Structures are given as C-alpha cells and as structure tokens.
Amino acid sequence: MSRAEAPGGSEPEGWNLRYQGNEPVFTTDPSDLLGPETGGLVPGRALDLGSGEGRNALWLAQRGWRVTAVDFSDVGVAKARRLAEGLGVEVDWVVADLRSYHPPEDTFDVVIQSFVHLPANERGAILRRASAALRPGGSILVVGYDVSHLDHGAPGGPSDPALLLTVDGLVADLAGLEIERAERRRVPVEGDEEDTGRFAVDVVVRARRVTPFRAARPAGPWLAGPGA
Ligand SMILES: C[S@@+](CC[C@H](N)C(=O)[O-])C[C@H]1O[C@@H](n2cnc3c(N)ncnc32)[C@H](O)[C@@H]1O
C-alpha cells in the first residue's frame, strides 16, 4: 500500500472520510506477501480482517478462495464491493468493528490482517478470536508497521508508538499457535523516483494452528473458580 498516507484513526468516521471519492486511497496491488504465503495452497476459506478497499480479499477471490472481508468503514467496503463487481468475483463483505466482531470458530484456512493498527489490548483480543477462527492446519498472516518505523522518517503509518507492532508482541498475541515466521523487514518506500535510502520497517508474523486451539488467558487478574 502507499506509505505516504496518514491513517484514518480508530473510529469508522475517520476512515470513511479517507475513503471518500472514486479513486483508490491506497494501492490496489495486493500485499507482496500474499503470493509467496498463499500461492502454494489449495484455495479454501479466507478471512481478511480490516480489508479496506479490498486489495487482498479481491486477489484471493480471483484465485478461487471463498473470502470473508471485514472492515468497519462502510465507505471502504462499498468501494471494495464495486471493485469486486467490476472484476466479476464474489466476496462476503462484512461491515463490522473488529473490536466486537466474532468470526466463526474452526472455519478458515487462512486469516490475514494487514496494516490494521490498534492498541495492544484490542489487537490481542482480535487476534485471539482470529486464531480460534482457524481450522486445524490453517494459518494466520499479520503484517504492519514495526515500532522502529517511527525512527526512520519514512512517511506513513500511525505516529503513536502504542499503535505500532513488535515481533514479540504479535508472537504473544498468537500464543497457542505454531509460529512459522516472525521477523522485521525493510521495505523501500514506494513512489520515490531516486534511491533516497528511505524505507518502512514492517513486522511479518505467520502462525499455524496445529492442534485444537486453546487461547492463552489475557493478562490481568481473574478469579479461579472450582476446577480451575
Ligand atoms: C491502512 S488500512 C489497511 C487496509 C487493508 N488491510 C490493506 O492492507 O490494504 C486499515 C483498515 O483497517 C480498518 N480498521 C481499523 N480499525 C478497525 C476496526 N476496529 N474494525 C474494523 N476495521 C478497522 C480501517 O477502516 C481501514 O480500512
């Protein structure tokens, strides 16, 4: 996605303003991770959390995946829906806030969450539900800006470090899954005509559900009941 855009905030109204108009706000190219991460899989069911204008959901749907795409911006979802109609592909578009959305459990072969930046407690709860939504053998792919991205001056992404990602934080969010890939990577900033040396720093984590999923308890006090 274009990295020179300011984010839309933590409520749908901000994103609806961002997505106004017919032109795409972000690139319509899918994440460069999708091909390598899903290209070798037999298409099944996929869930795209925070799907935006639909670039990743559409790419998967065009390759035979049955995709559920969730975003709280009805303007963004409407845009994605128009793109899908133009391409002649079906996607199950859902307007919902991920903070209260409960995907069906044991259902998806692939879950993706791309550049959705939320406070750690909200992100953790969303990713626990996303983990439980995987079928055994299914994988989740999470990508977004690393907290060190702020130090490098490349435009784009939230300016609040509390909304940025770390490898360790995402690995903790995905406790109960088998971590297959967990890394930071430097990505040249798109749109630069010369090599300015500017880059974004992303976190990429892929994890697989290998057993019946048992989410780790969220941090915080709880009372042990009988048999706990
Ligand atoms: C930077 S865009 C990324 C869109 C898409 N994943 C991509 O990679 O192109 C972030 C998206 O997350 C959505 N979003 C942010 N917070 C959300 C929430 N709590 N519930 C649902 N969607 C949310 C926004 O509406 C926006 O479309």
PDBQT file of the ligand as one rigid body, heavy atoms in Angstrom, charges set to zero:
ROOT
HETATM    1  C1  LIG A 301      -4.401   1.060   6.491  1.00  0.00    +0.000 C 
HETATM    2  S1  LIG A 301      -5.922   0.321   6.087  1.00  0.00    +0.000 S 
HETATM    3  C2  LIG A 301      -5.417  -1.288   5.545  1.00  0.00    +0.000 C 
HETATM    4  C3  LIG A 301      -6.425  -1.931   4.639  1.00  0.00    +0.000 C 
HETATM    5  C4  LIG A 301      -6.031  -3.284   4.087  1.00  0.00    +0.000 C 
HETATM    6  N1  LIG A 301      -5.868  -4.268   5.127  1.00  0.00    +0.000 N 
HETATM    7  C5  LIG A 301      -4.781  -3.180   3.243  1.00  0.00    +0.000 C 
HETATM    8  O1  LIG A 301      -3.747  -3.718   3.632  1.00  0.00    +0.000 OA
HETATM    9  O2  LIG A 301      -4.853  -2.546   2.198  1.00  0.00    +0.000 OA
HETATM   10  C6  LIG A 301      -6.589  -0.071   7.717  1.00  0.00    +0.000 C 
HETATM   11  C7  LIG A 301      -8.024  -0.580   7.635  1.00  0.00    +0.000 C 
HETATM   12  O3  LIG A 301      -8.413  -1.073   8.908  1.00  0.00    +0.000 OA
HETATM   13  C8  LIG A 301      -9.746  -0.701   9.145  1.00  0.00    +0.000 C 
HETATM   14  N2  LIG A 301      -9.958  -0.710  10.595  1.00  0.00    +0.000 N 
HETATM   15  C9  LIG A 301      -9.252  -0.041  11.535  1.00  0.00    +0.000 A 
HETATM   16  N3  LIG A 301      -9.736  -0.295  12.751  1.00  0.00    +0.000 NA
HETATM   17  C10 LIG A 301     -10.773  -1.174  12.578  1.00  0.00    +0.000 A 
HETATM   18  C11 LIG A 301     -11.692  -1.795  13.452  1.00  0.00    +0.000 A 
HETATM   19  N4  LIG A 301     -11.644  -1.596  14.787  1.00  0.00    +0.000 N 
HETATM   20  N5  LIG A 301     -12.628  -2.613  12.937  1.00  0.00    +0.000 NA
HETATM   21  C12 LIG A 301     -12.709  -2.813  11.586  1.00  0.00    +0.000 A 
HETATM   22  N6  LIG A 301     -11.869  -2.244  10.708  1.00  0.00    +0.000 NA
HETATM   23  C13 LIG A 301     -10.913  -1.428  11.198  1.00  0.00    +0.000 A 
HETATM   24  C14 LIG A 301      -9.887   0.674   8.516  1.00  0.00    +0.000 C 
HETATM   25  O4  LIG A 301     -11.212   1.007   8.202  1.00  0.00    +0.000 OA
HETATM   26  C15 LIG A 301      -9.019   0.508   7.276  1.00  0.00    +0.000 C 
HETATM   27  O5  LIG A 301      -9.792   0.096   6.172  1.00  0.00    +0.000 OA
ENDROOT
TORSDOF 0
